[in-house]
Amino acid sequence: MRFMIMVRANAQSESGAMPEESLVAAMAAFHETLAKAGVLLDANGLQPSAKGWRVRYCGGKRTVIDGPFAETKELIAGYTVIQVRSREEAMEWARRFPAPFGDAADGEIEVRPLYEFDDFEPSESIERFKALDAGLR
């Protein structure tokens, strides 16, 4: 089972300010532990929404909307993807995740399972996705 741990953005992460070295060190140590346990698939921080954009789909049309986006509580500042045996194991790893903006600052992470191919009914389209996935590994 794969899970994505998402770090919710805040005013600090949206300002573009780089995290303090102590936080980088804590994150590095945690991710090294994930890697040594063989569960880390990917992890990265995201630049502020001011450097991004959204594509809105409405009535068959696409509209590009440049950042920044006002609602920081709806934004993601970074993510970690893990592969574990169970929801409970994912929860144990999430409980060990360092406070995303330091121990003294408020922060929040969200953890959600990723869809697996077996979650879908067999189809030609799913087989196409499986072939793409195999080519990426």
C-alpha positions in Angstrom: 0.0 0.0 0.0 1.3 3.4 -0.9 0.5 6.5 1.1 1.2 10.2 0.5 2.1 12.3 3.5 1.3 15.9 2.6 2.7 18.9 4.5 0.0 21.6 4.6 1.4 25.0 3.6 1.3 28.1 5.8 2.3 31.7 5.5 5.9 30.9 6.1 6.2 28.2 3.4 4.2 30.5 1.0 6.6 33.4 1.7 9.4 31.4 0.0 11.6 31.6 3.2 13.9 28.6 3.4 13.5 26.4 6.5 16.0 26.6 9.3 18.9 24.1 9.2 17.6 22.3 12.3 14.4 21.5 10.5 16.2 20.4 7.4 18.4 18.1 9.6 15.3 16.6 11.3 13.6 16.0 7.9 16.8 14.5 6.5 17.1 12.1 9.5 13.5 11.0 9.2 13.7 10.4 5.5 17.0 8.5 5.9 15.1 6.3 8.4 12.3 5.7 5.9 14.9 4.8 3.2 16.8 2.4 5.5 13.4 0.7 6.3 12.8 0.3 2.6 9.5 2.3 2.6 10.5 5.6 1.0 9.4 6.1 -2.6 9.7 9.8 -3.1 9.8 13.1 -1.1 10.2 16.7 -1.9 9.2 20.3 -0.9 7.2 22.5 -3.2 8.0 26.0 -4.0 5.4 28.7 -3.1 2.2 28.9 -5.1 3.3 32.3 -6.4 5.6 30.3 -8.8 2.8 27.9 -9.9 -0.5 27.9 -11.7 -3.8 26.0 -11.8 -5.8 24.9 -14.8 -9.5 25.2 -14.2 -11.9 23.1 -16.3 -15.4 24.5 -16.8 -17.9 24.0 -19.5 -15.4 22.2 -21.7 -12.9 25.0 -21.5 -9.5 25.3 -19.8 -8.4 28.4 -18.0 -4.9 29.0 -16.6 -4.8 30.8 -13.3 -1.4 32.0 -12.1 -0.5 31.9 -8.4 -0.2 32.9 -5.7 -3.3 31.4 -4.2 -4.9 33.0 -1.1 -6.1 30.0 0.9 -2.8 28.6 2.3 -4.8 26.0 4.3 -5.7 24.4 1.0 -2.1 24.3 -0.3 0.6 21.7 0.0 4.2 22.7 0.9 5.8 19.3 0.4 5.1 15.5 0.3 6.5 12.1 1.1 5.4 8.9 -0.6 5.8 5.7 1.3 5.0 2.0 0.6 4.0 0.0 3.6 2.0 -3.2 4.4 -0.9 -1.5 6.2 -2.8 1.7 7.1 -1.5 1.1 10.7 2.1 1.1 9.6 1.6 4.3 7.6 0.0 5.9 10.7 3.0 4.9 12.8 5.4 6.5 10.3 3.2 9.6 10.1 3.3 10.0 13.9 7.1 10.1 13.7 7.1 12.8 11.0 8.9 15.9 12.2 6.8 19.0 13.0 6.8 20.5 9.5 7.7 24.1 10.5 9.6 23.3 13.7 8.5 22.2 17.1 7.4 25.7 18.2 5.3 26.4 15.1 1.8 25.2 14.2 1.7 22.8 11.3 -0.3 20.0 9.9 0.3 16.9 7.7 -2.4 14.9 5.9 -2.0 11.3 5.0 -4.0 9.6 2.2 -3.7 6.3 0.4 -2.9 6.3 -3.3 -5.0 4.2 -5.6 -3.5 0.9 -6.7 -4.3 -0.7 -10.1 -6.1 -3.5 -8.2 -8.6 -0.9 -6.9 -10.0 -0.6 -10.4 -12.1 -3.0 -12.5 -9.9 -4.6 -15.2 -10.0 -2.7 -18.5 -7.9 -1.8 -21.5 -7.2 1.6 -20.0 -5.9 0.1 -16.8 -3.6 -2.2 -18.8 -2.2 0.9 -20.6 -1.5 2.6 -17.2 0.2 -0.6 -16.0 2.4 -0.6 -19.0 3.3 3.0 -18.4 4.1 2.3 -14.8 6.3 -0.7 -15.7 8.2 1.6 -18.1 8.9 4.1 -15.4 10.5 1.6 -13.0 
